[in-house]
Amino acid sequence: MNIINYEFKARVRNLEELEQKLKEINPVYKGEDHQVDTYFNVPKGRLKLREGQIENVKFHFDSVNELGTFIEVEASDNGGTIGLAKLKEQCNKYSSFFGLDQPDFINKPYSDLLLEIQAKKSQ
């Protein structure tokens, strides 16, 4: 199966407001997705396989202790019929819709951000 994924994560201060904004466009609620992340040992960086059951665009409104609040938009093509260009277009659309700016975006997993905080505390 050809799986393509494109996503963004952004730090936000108005999580509840963004959730309400999303509700205004009547999204289809398909339930909570049970995702399984599998990490692989690689020489450099991280390689993660995320498997879930809800297809195309998912919205995550996250509150993480010590880090704050975030929105994540994840667009997936689980059958190879949508393509990367369309996935990017979808994410860009929602980035604009939520009024996010480049400085808001985060390109690290929460675990790395938490490790950075712990390292600063131990200095």
N, C-alpha and C positions, 0 to 999 in steps of 0.2 A: 504494500500500500504506500502510495506517495503522500507524505504528510509535509505540508509547508506551514510555517507559523511566522507571524509578524506581530509584534506587540510593543506597547510603551507603558512605562510606569512613571508617574509624576507625583511629587510631593504637593499636597494641597492643604489648605487651612479650612476649607468650607465643605467638608465631606457630605454633610446632610443636605446642603443646598444643591450639590451636584447630583445626589441621588434623586432629589425631587425634580431637577431639570431633566434627568433621563426619563422619569415617569411621564413627563409631559408629551413625549413622542410615542407613548404606548408600546414599550418593548414587550416582547413575548417572553414571559417567565417560564422557563423550562425546568425549574427546580435547581437544587444545589448539585453542583457537579462533583463527583468523587474523582479527584485527580490523583494520579500516582506519578511521582517524579523519581526517575532512576538516574543516578549519577554514575559516570564512568571515569575511571582513572585515565588521564591523558597527560602527555609530557608538559603541556602548558595550558593554563586556563581551566575552564570547566566544560564538560560536555554533559548535558542533561536531556533526557527524553521525558517529556510530559505526555501522559496519556489520560484522556477524559472522554466523557460520553456526550457532551453537549457540543454541537457543531456550530461553525462559522464565528460569530462575534460574541465574546463574553466580557462582562464588566465585573471588576473586583473593586469593592470599596473597603479598603483595609485600614485598620487602626493597629499599630504595632508599638508595644511598650518600648519606651526609650527612644523611639524614632519619630513618632507622629502619625499623621494620616496620609494616605496615598490612594490614588486611583490607578487602576491598571486596565488597559483595554487590550484584549488578545483576539486576534483574527486568525482563524485556522482554515486550512483547506485539506480536509482529510481524504479527498478522493482525487485530487489532481485536476479538478475541473474549474477552479477559480483563478489560480495563478497568483504569483507574488505581487505583481503590479496592482491588482485589484485589492489584495490584502492591505498593501501600503495605503492605497486610496481610502479604504474603509477607516484605517487608524487615523490618518490625517484628518478625515472628516470629523471624527469624534474628538480629536485633539482641539480642533477649531471650535466645535460645538461647545465643549466645556471651557473654552477660553484659556487654554494653557499656553504658556510661553516657554521658550527654550530653556531658561534657567530652572524651570520646574521639573524637568525630566531627570530621571535617575536611571543610570545604566548598570546598577549593581543589584544583586539579590539582597534581601533583607539580612540574611545571615552575614554577608560581608560587611554591611553597614554596622551591624551589632558588634562584630569583631573589631572594627575600627574604634568604636566607642570604648570597648573594653581595653584596647591597647592604650588609648589616651588616658584612661583612668589609672592604669598601672604605671604610667610614666612619672 
